[in-house]
């Protein structure tokens, strides 16, 4: 069975949101935007409570999708993500809804719980964690490298202003700086400067380097 990356997302501080219903709809719209820019095998869908689930073909696709989602989120609403590499299979049920099981989901659950613990321990910008099914030195090195990247990526995104996230998302979607300048009513040089100062340009470079370059 081919391995995939299961993704579990949950809303950060969902119980403290002023309008939980509005936040849910905003997140669903953000995930729809993400899927247009960084499509997944199975797009993010709400499950139970404050959770969403999705499936990516591989880790580069999962990294690109979770970055695109965080860039698309509105101010005041954010999610944690657990990424789990392994197998995913349907479980027979009398109900029409698909039920998923497999090591990818177990690892994704472990990953999101790790992200939650790290946030609670004071790593306030951590939003994403990755756990792989395979064992061994090579796999351990890959997991450590991916998580080191995610810690830095989340730190940058968490400190970006809304406009900077929107500009970075636009570039990820393939828009030119001239097109973004026209849409936002500012100069192309201002776009370039904001992307450099906010870390958006660096984030876009990591997308290229991880194999998830814009289409």
matplotlib code that plots the C-alpha trace (Angstrom):
import matplotlib.pyplot as plt

x = [0.0, 1.4, 2.1, 0.3, 0.4, -2.7, -3.3, -5.4, -6.1, -7.8, -8.7, -6.5, -8.4, -11.8, -13.6, -12.4, -13.6, -16.2, -18.2, -17.4, -19.9, -18.3, -14.8, -15.9, -17.1, -14.0, -11.8, -13.8, -13.4, -9.6, -9.2, -11.1, -8.6, -5.7, -7.0, -7.0, -3.3, -2.1, -4.4, -4.5, -5.6, -8.5, -9.2, -9.7, -13.2, -14.7, -15.1, -16.1, -15.9, -13.1, -11.2, -10.6, -8.9, -7.2, -4.8, -1.7, 0.2, 3.6, 5.3, 6.1, 2.4, 1.5, 4.0, 2.8, -0.9, -0.4, 1.6, -1.1, -3.8, -2.1, -1.4, -5.1, -6.5, -8.1, -6.8, -7.8, -8.4, -5.6, -5.2, -2.7, -1.7, -0.5, 1.1, 1.5, 3.2, 1.9, -1.0, -4.6, -7.6, -11.3, -13.1, -16.4, -19.4, -23.2, -23.1, -22.6, -19.7, -16.2, -14.3, -10.5, -8.0, -4.3, -0.9, -0.9, -3.8, -2.3, 0.9, -1.1, -2.9, 0.5, 1.9, -1.0, -0.8, 2.9, 2.3, -0.3, 2.1, 4.8, 2.5, 1.4, 5.1, 5.7, 6.6, 3.7, 4.3, 4.4, 1.5, 2.7, 4.4, 5.3, 5.6, 6.7, 5.7, 9.1, 11.9, 15.7, 18.4, 17.6, 13.9, 14.8, 17.0, 14.3, 11.7, 14.0, 14.8, 11.1, 10.2, 13.1, 11.8, 8.3, 9.3, 11.0, 8.2, 5.5, 7.5, 7.7, 4.0, 2.7, 4.4, 3.3, 0.7, -2.5, -1.4, 2.0, 0.3, -2.0, 0.8, 2.8, -0.3, -0.7, 2.9, 2.4, -0.7, 1.4, 0.5, 3.2, 4.2, 2.8, -0.5, -0.5, 0.4, -2.5, -5.0, -3.9, -3.3, 0.3, 3.5, 5.4, 8.5, 6.4, 5.2, 8.8, 9.9, 7.1, 7.8, 11.5, 10.8, 8.0, 9.9, 7.4, 10.2, 12.1, 8.9, 8.4, 12.0, 11.5, 8.5, 10.8, 13.4, 11.0, 9.7, 6.4, 7.1, 4.1, 2.4]
y = [0.0, 3.4, 5.8, 9.1, 12.0, 12.3, 15.8, 16.6, 20.3, 21.8, 25.4, 27.1, 28.5, 27.5, 27.8, 31.4, 32.6, 35.3, 33.8, 30.1, 29.8, 32.7, 31.3, 27.9, 29.4, 31.6, 28.6, 26.6, 29.4, 29.6, 25.9, 26.2, 28.9, 26.7, 23.8, 25.9, 26.8, 23.6, 20.8, 17.6, 14.0, 14.7, 18.3, 19.6, 18.7, 19.4, 16.3, 16.6, 19.5, 21.9, 19.5, 19.2, 16.3, 16.0, 13.7, 14.7, 12.5, 13.2, 15.5, 18.3, 18.5, 18.5, 21.3, 23.5, 22.9, 23.8, 26.9, 28.0, 27.4, 29.5, 32.3, 32.3, 32.3, 35.6, 37.5, 36.0, 32.5, 29.9, 26.1, 23.5, 20.8, 17.2, 15.5, 11.7, 9.6, 6.1, 4.1, 5.2, 2.9, 3.0, 1.1, -0.7, 1.0, 1.0, 4.8, 6.7, 8.8, 7.5, 6.3, 6.4, 4.4, 3.4, 4.4, 7.8, 8.8, 7.5, 9.5, 12.6, 12.4, 12.0, 14.9, 17.3, 16.4, 17.1, 20.6, 21.2, 20.3, 22.5, 25.4, 24.8, 24.6, 28.1, 27.6, 29.9, 30.1, 26.3, 25.2, 22.2, 18.9, 15.8, 12.2, 9.4, 5.7, 4.3, 3.8, 4.1, 6.7, 8.0, 8.4, 10.0, 12.5, 13.4, 13.9, 16.1, 18.2, 18.6, 19.6, 22.1, 23.7, 23.8, 25.4, 28.3, 28.5, 28.8, 31.4, 33.6, 33.1, 33.8, 37.2, 38.3, 41.0, 40.1, 42.0, 40.3, 36.9, 37.8, 39.0, 35.8, 33.7, 35.6, 34.9, 31.2, 31.2, 32.4, 36.1, 38.6, 41.5, 43.8, 42.0, 42.2, 45.9, 46.6, 44.6, 46.1, 49.7, 49.9, 50.0, 47.0, 48.1, 48.3, 44.7, 43.6, 45.4, 44.0, 40.4, 40.8, 42.4, 40.0, 36.8, 36.1, 35.8, 33.4, 31.3, 31.2, 30.0, 27.1, 26.0, 25.7, 23.9, 21.4, 20.3, 22.1, 25.0, 27.1, 25.7]
z = [0.0, -1.0, 1.9, 2.2, 4.6, 6.8, 8.1, 11.1, 11.9, 14.9, 15.7, 18.1, 21.1, 19.6, 23.0, 23.3, 19.9, 20.0, 17.1, 16.7, 13.8, 11.8, 12.5, 11.1, 7.9, 7.5, 7.9, 5.4, 2.9, 3.6, 3.1, -0.2, -1.3, -0.1, -2.2, -5.4, -4.8, -3.2, -4.0, -1.9, -2.6, -0.2, 0.7, 4.2, 5.5, 8.9, 11.1, 14.7, 17.1, 16.0, 13.7, 10.0, 8.1, 4.7, 2.9, 0.9, -1.6, 0.0, 2.5, 0.0, -0.9, 2.8, 3.6, 0.7, 1.7, 5.3, 4.4, 2.0, 4.6, 7.3, 4.8, 3.9, 7.4, 8.6, 11.5, 14.8, 13.6, 13.3, 13.3, 14.5, 12.1, 12.7, 9.7, 9.7, 7.1, 6.7, 5.3, 5.1, 4.5, 4.5, 7.3, 6.4, 8.0, 7.6, 7.5, 4.2, 5.6, 4.9, 8.0, 7.7, 9.7, 9.4, 10.6, 8.8, 11.0, 14.2, 13.4, 12.5, 15.9, 17.7, 15.7, 16.5, 20.2, 20.1, 18.6, 21.3, 24.1, 22.6, 22.5, 26.1, 27.1, 25.8, 22.1, 21.3, 17.5, 16.9, 14.8, 12.8, 13.6, 11.6, 12.6, 10.2, 10.2, 9.2, 11.6, 11.3, 11.2, 7.8, 8.6, 12.0, 10.3, 7.8, 10.5, 12.5, 9.5, 8.5, 12.1, 12.3, 9.1, 10.5, 13.7, 11.8, 9.2, 11.9, 13.7, 10.5, 9.6, 13.1, 13.1, 9.6, 9.2, 7.3, 4.2, 4.2, 4.4, 1.6, -0.6, 0.1, -0.7, -4.0, -5.0, -4.0, -6.3, -9.2, -9.2, -10.2, -8.0, -10.6, -10.5, -6.7, -6.7, -9.0, -6.9, -3.6, -4.8, -3.9, -5.9, -7.0, -5.1, -1.9, -2.6, -2.9, 0.2, 2.3, 1.1, 2.1, 5.5, 6.5, 5.5, 2.7, 0.1, 2.3, 2.7, -1.0, -1.5, 0.9, -1.2, -4.2, -2.2, -0.7, -4.0, -3.9, -6.3, -7.5, -10.6]

ax = plt.figure().add_subplot(projection="3d")
ax.plot(x, y, z, "-o")
ax.set_aspect("equal")
plt.show()
